[in-house]
Amino acid sequence: MNPWIDWGFVTAFAVAWPAYENWYRLPRVKAEILAGAPGRRVREYRNTMLQEWVVVAIALALVAWSGRPLAAIGLTLPTANGLLWTIAIVLALVALLVLQVRAATRDAAHASVRRQLAPLRWFLPSPGPELANFRALSVTAGVCEEILFRGYLIAFLLPLGGTAFALVLSSFLFGLGHAYQGVNGSIRAGILGLLMALLYQFTGSLLAPILVHALIDISSGQIAADVPDA
């Protein structure tokens, strides 16, 4: 493959697209949601899902066109030990998230949870159709963002500066891509991205990062739906 195509695609999905979303489109979406536009959150969830699947389809087409195996971007089963670790990590995370949701949705915790959710409350779902669509968005984010930022981007960066460079820079760009969540949210996303990158390296597959990413997003949506506004 012409390396300029890889450069162009990576620049588009990891830099240009997030910049456009965070500093132009999403502020308008936020204003519409806060103004009470009917069904605006659901439309945004569906729009984001469509965007992410289209970008992933392009990524997979480029991988196929270049003759690279899907394993080059992490789309393979973990090694034997990696699979055992994946199962253990996912089961432990499910147990932890169940406890977290139960603790966060107790009446005594509502005030604290509202404060934590406040910067992103405009985007988070209420019960019903919004929550159902947010769960679908969570699965989409788990699959698509891991393929793009942990699979494709790390594979692109590895020859340029080695493993540490690829893991750190991909996580930094992932954090910047979540700038709409505010400074703290962007930092948290970057840290989560680094943890997902390390998990990918540890298990040799994107399976664990995909599952962990999706489960964390699903639990966040559940907490937001279960904790009513004051």
Contacts in CASP RR format, 6 or more apart in sequence:
PFRMAT RR
TARGET T0000
AUTHOR 0000-0000-0000
METHOD contacts of the structure
MODEL  1
MNPWIDWGFVTAFAVAWPAYENWYRLPRVKAEILAGAPGRRVREYRNTML
QEWVVVAIALALVAWSGRPLAAIGLTLPTANGLLWTIAIVLALVALLVLQ
VRAATRDAAHASVRRQLAPLRWFLPSPGPELANFRALSVTAGVCEEILFR
GYLIAFLLPLGGTAFALVLSSFLFGLGHAYQGVNGSIRAGILGLLMALLY
QFTGSLLAPILVHALIDISSGQIAADVPDA
1 62 0 8 1.000
1 65 0 8 1.000
1 66 0 8 1.000
1 67 0 8 1.000
5 62 0 8 1.000
6 62 0 8 1.000
6 156 0 8 1.000
9 58 0 8 1.000
9 59 0 8 1.000
9 62 0 8 1.000
9 152 0 8 1.000
10 152 0 8 1.000
10 153 0 8 1.000
10 156 0 8 1.000
13 55 0 8 1.000
13 59 0 8 1.000
13 148 0 8 1.000
14 148 0 8 1.000
14 149 0 8 1.000
14 153 0 8 1.000
14 170 0 8 1.000
14 173 0 8 1.000
15 173 0 8 1.000
17 55 0 8 1.000
18 173 0 8 1.000
18 176 0 8 1.000
18 177 0 8 1.000
18 179 0 8 1.000
21 177 0 8 1.000
21 180 0 8 1.000
22 176 0 8 1.000
22 177 0 8 1.000
22 179 0 8 1.000
22 180 0 8 1.000
23 179 0 8 1.000
26 180 0 8 1.000
27 180 0 8 1.000
29 40 0 8 1.000
29 44 0 8 1.000
30 122 0 8 1.000
30 123 0 8 1.000
30 180 0 8 1.000
32 40 0 8 1.000
33 40 0 8 1.000
33 41 0 8 1.000
33 44 0 8 1.000
33 122 0 8 1.000
33 123 0 8 1.000
34 122 0 8 1.000
41 123 0 8 1.000
41 125 0 8 1.000
41 126 0 8 1.000
41 130 0 8 1.000
41 133 0 8 1.000
42 129 0 8 1.000
42 130 0 8 1.000
42 133 0 8 1.000
44 123 0 8 1.000
45 125 0 8 1.000
45 130 0 8 1.000
45 133 0 8 1.000
45 134 0 8 1.000
45 136 0 8 1.000
45 137 0 8 1.000
46 133 0 8 1.000
48 137 0 8 1.000
48 140 0 8 1.000
49 136 0 8 1.000
49 137 0 8 1.000
49 140 0 8 1.000
52 140 0 8 1.000
52 141 0 8 1.000
52 144 0 8 1.000
52 145 0 8 1.000
52 148 0 8 1.000
53 140 0 8 1.000
53 144 0 8 1.000
55 144 0 8 1.000
55 148 0 8 1.000
56 143 0 8 1.000
56 144 0 8 1.000
56 147 0 8 1.000
56 148 0 8 1.000
59 73 0 8 1.000
59 147 0 8 1.000
59 148 0 8 1.000
59 152 0 8 1.000
60 70 0 8 1.000
60 147 0 8 1.000
63 70 0 8 1.000
63 72 0 8 1.000
63 73 0 8 1.000
63 152 0 8 1.000
69 76 0 8 1.000
70 76 0 8 1.000
72 155 0 8 1.000
73 147 0 8 1.000
73 151 0 8 1.000
73 152 0 8 1.000
73 155 0 8 1.000
73 206 0 8 1.000
74 147 0 8 1.000
74 150 0 8 1.000
74 151 0 8 1.000
74 155 0 8 1.000
74 200 0 8 1.000
74 204 0 8 1.000
74 205 0 8 1.000
74 206 0 8 1.000
75 147 0 8 1.000
75 151 0 8 1.000
75 205 0 8 1.000
75 206 0 8 1.000
76 204 0 8 1.000
76 205 0 8 1.000
77 83 0 8 1.000
77 205 0 8 1.000
77 207 0 8 1.000
78 85 0 8 1.000
78 86 0 8 1.000
78 203 0 8 1.000
78 204 0 8 1.000
78 205 0 8 1.000
78 207 0 8 1.000
78 208 0 8 1.000
79 203 0 8 1.000
79 204 0 8 1.000
79 205 0 8 1.000
82 202 0 8 1.000
82 203 0 8 1.000
82 204 0 8 1.000
82 205 0 8 1.000
82 208 0 8 1.000
83 203 0 8 1.000
85 202 0 8 1.000
85 203 0 8 1.000
85 208 0 8 1.000
86 203 0 8 1.000
86 205 0 8 1.000
86 207 0 8 1.000
86 208 0 8 1.000
86 211 0 8 1.000
89 199 0 8 1.000
89 208 0 8 1.000
89 212 0 8 1.000
90 208 0 8 1.000
90 211 0 8 1.000
90 212 0 8 1.000
90 215 0 8 1.000
93 212 0 8 1.000
93 215 0 8 1.000
93 216 0 8 1.000
94 215 0 8 1.000
97 215 0 8 1.000
97 216 0 8 1.000
97 219 0 8 1.000
100 219 0 8 1.000
100 223 0 8 1.000
101 219 0 8 1.000
101 222 0 8 1.000
101 223 0 8 1.000
101 226 0 8 1.000
103 109 0 8 1.000
104 113 0 8 1.000
104 223 0 8 1.000
104 226 0 8 1.000
104 227 0 8 1.000
105 113 0 8 1.000
105 223 0 8 1.000
105 226 0 8 1.000
105 227 0 8 1.000
110 227 0 8 1.000
110 228 0 8 1.000
110 230 0 8 1.000
111 230 0 8 1.000
113 223 0 8 1.000
113 227 0 8 1.000
114 121 0 8 1.000
114 227 0 8 1.000
114 229 0 8 1.000
114 230 0 8 1.000
117 124 0 8 1.000
117 223 0 8 1.000
117 224 0 8 1.000
117 227 0 8 1.000
119 181 0 8 1.000
119 182 0 8 1.000
119 184 0 8 1.000
119 185 0 8 1.000
120 181 0 8 1.000
120 185 0 8 1.000
121 224 0 8 1.000
121 229 0 8 1.000
123 180 0 8 1.000
124 134 0 8 1.000
124 220 0 8 1.000
124 221 0 8 1.000
124 224 0 8 1.000
124 225 0 8 1.000
125 131 0 8 1.000
125 133 0 8 1.000
125 134 0 8 1.000
125 221 0 8 1.000
125 224 0 8 1.000
125 225 0 8 1.000
126 224 0 8 1.000
126 225 0 8 1.000
127 225 0 8 1.000
127 226 0 8 1.000
128 225 0 8 1.000
130 225 0 8 1.000
131 221 0 8 1.000
131 222 0 8 1.000
131 225 0 8 1.000
134 221 0 8 1.000
134 225 0 8 1.000
135 218 0 8 1.000
135 221 0 8 1.000
137 217 0 8 1.000
138 214 0 8 1.000
138 217 0 8 1.000
138 218 0 8 1.000
138 220 0 8 1.000
138 221 0 8 1.000
139 214 0 8 1.000
139 218 0 8 1.000
141 213 0 8 1.000
141 214 0 8 1.000
141 217 0 8 1.000
142 209 0 8 1.000
142 210 0 8 1.000
142 213 0 8 1.000
142 214 0 8 1.000
142 217 0 8 1.000
143 210 0 8 1.000
143 214 0 8 1.000
145 174 0 8 1.000
145 213 0 8 1.000
146 196 0 8 1.000
146 200 0 8 1.000
146 206 0 8 1.000
146 209 0 8 1.000
146 210 0 8 1.000
146 213 0 8 1.000
147 206 0 8 1.000
149 170 0 8 1.000
149 173 0 8 1.000
149 174 0 8 1.000
149 193 0 8 1.000
150 170 0 8 1.000
150 193 0 8 1.000
150 196 0 8 1.000
150 197 0 8 1.000
150 200 0 8 1.000
150 206 0 8 1.000
150 209 0 8 1.000
151 200 0 8 1.000
151 206 0 8 1.000
153 166 0 8 1.000
153 170 0 8 1.000
153 173 0 8 1.000
154 166 0 8 1.000
154 167 0 8 1.000
154 170 0 8 1.000
154 197 0 8 1.000
154 200 0 8 1.000
157 165 0 8 1.000
157 166 0 8 1.000
157 169 0 8 1.000
157 170 0 8 1.000
158 166 0 8 1.000
160 166 0 8 1.000
163 201 0 8 1.000
167 194 0 8 1.000
167 197 0 8 1.000
167 198 0 8 1.000
167 201 0 8 1.000
168 194 0 8 1.000
170 193 0 8 1.000
170 197 0 8 1.000
171 190 0 8 1.000
171 191 0 8 1.000
171 193 0 8 1.000
171 194 0 8 1.000
171 197 0 8 1.000
172 190 0 8 1.000
174 189 0 8 1.000
174 190 0 8 1.000
174 192 0 8 1.000
174 193 0 8 1.000
175 186 0 8 1.000
175 187 0 8 1.000
175 189 0 8 1.000
175 190 0 8 1.000
175 193 0 8 1.000
176 186 0 8 1.000
177 186 0 8 1.000
177 189 0 8 1.000
178 185 0 8 1.000
178 186 0 8 1.000
178 189 0 8 1.000
178 190 0 8 1.000
179 186 0 8 1.000
181 188 0 8 1.000
181 189 0 8 1.000
192 213 0 8 1.000
192 216 0 8 1.000
196 209 0 8 1.000
196 212 0 8 1.000
196 213 0 8 1.000
197 209 0 8 1.000
199 208 0 8 1.000
199 209 0 8 1.000
199 212 0 8 1.000
200 206 0 8 1.000
200 208 0 8 1.000
200 209 0 8 1.000
END
